[in-house]
Amino acid sequence: MIYAEAKIQNNQFTDGLVALNRIRTGHNLSPYAGGISQASLINEMLNQRRYSLAFEGHYWVDMRRYNRLNTLPIDRPNDDVWEKFPVPGVN
């Protein structure tokens, strides 16, 4: 997954797609058939990380790294504490 992410971030989409498809086929999923752009491949990579690393606590960190905390569900009113955590290198 780290390899796939690095290749996608460096605009080497072919290598990133090969890595993503190894992950997908390893989980008995069909090869990726979505768009071939950095945004599309990052979405797919994050989706694969979410389910491949479930229960390991990586999802929140991934959403934070990609500035997508606002996409996480808020189960109760006033539970939006995500913005209170500092992001290293940003502040």
Protein Blocks (a to p, Z undefined) as FASTA:
>chain_A
ZZmmmmmmnopaklmmmmmmmmmmmnopacdfbdcdfklmmmmmmmmmmmmmgoklpmmm
mmmmnopmmmpccfbghiamklmpccehkZZ
